[in-house]
Amino acid sequence: MKGIAHVAYPGGGTVLPARSAYERQVLVEHVTHRARRSTVVRLELDGRRWSITAADSVDRSECAKCLRRVSVSGTRPGDADAYCVSCLVGLPAAVARTLRLRSRAAG
């Protein structure tokens, strides 16, 4: 279903809305948090499936789309390219950066 994210991780799962930029930013934060606490997080969004993992602090991946170095990245089955969570949920880097800055300023 378009605009609905299914997040699965060991011991549970979550269904979150993902229609607006704000909802996608919340999804990015949730998935990133879960990936750092679990071995693998599975994300299904807009008909695509991703496996998301966290690397240790030394072994960072480079996002194939925005080229940022990230500690949490996702891959699709059969695809060697890794993407940052913001790019794989379709959140433009500029929007993600703006939402993070607003979030930090508010609290």
Residue pairs with C-beta under 8 A, 6 or more apart in sequence:
2 46
2 47
3 17
3 18
3 19
3 46
4 15
4 16
4 17
4 18
4 45
5 15
5 16
5 17
5 18
5 27
5 43
5 44
5 45
5 89
6 13
6 14
6 15
6 42
6 43
6 44
6 45
7 13
7 14
7 15
7 16
7 27
7 30
7 31
7 34
7 41
7 42
7 43
8 41
8 42
8 43
9 34
9 37
9 38
9 40
9 41
9 42
10 38
10 39
10 40
11 38
14 30
16 23
16 26
16 27
16 30
17 23
18 24
18 27
18 45
18 46
18 89
21 91
21 95
21 99
22 99
24 89
24 90
24 91
25 91
25 95
25 96
25 99
25 100
25 103
27 45
27 89
28 85
28 86
28 89
28 91
28 96
31 41
31 43
31 52
31 72
31 85
31 89
32 54
32 72
32 85
34 41
35 41
35 52
35 53
35 54
35 72
35 85
36 54
36 71
36 72
39 53
40 51
40 52
40 53
41 51
41 52
41 53
42 49
42 50
42 51
42 52
43 49
43 50
43 52
43 74
43 88
43 89
44 50
45 88
45 89
46 90
48 76
48 88
49 76
49 77
50 74
50 75
50 76
50 83
50 88
51 74
51 75
51 76
51 77
52 72
52 73
52 74
52 85
52 88
53 72
53 73
53 74
54 71
54 72
55 61
55 71
55 72
55 73
56 71
57 71
60 69
60 70
60 71
61 69
61 70
61 71
61 73
61 82
62 68
62 69
62 70
62 82
63 69
63 70
63 73
63 82
63 83
63 84
63 87
64 81
64 82
64 83
65 83
65 84
65 87
66 84
66 86
66 87
66 93
68 84
68 93
70 84
70 85
72 84
72 85
73 82
73 83
73 84
73 85
74 82
74 83
74 84
74 85
74 88
75 81
75 82
75 83
86 92
86 93
86 96
87 93
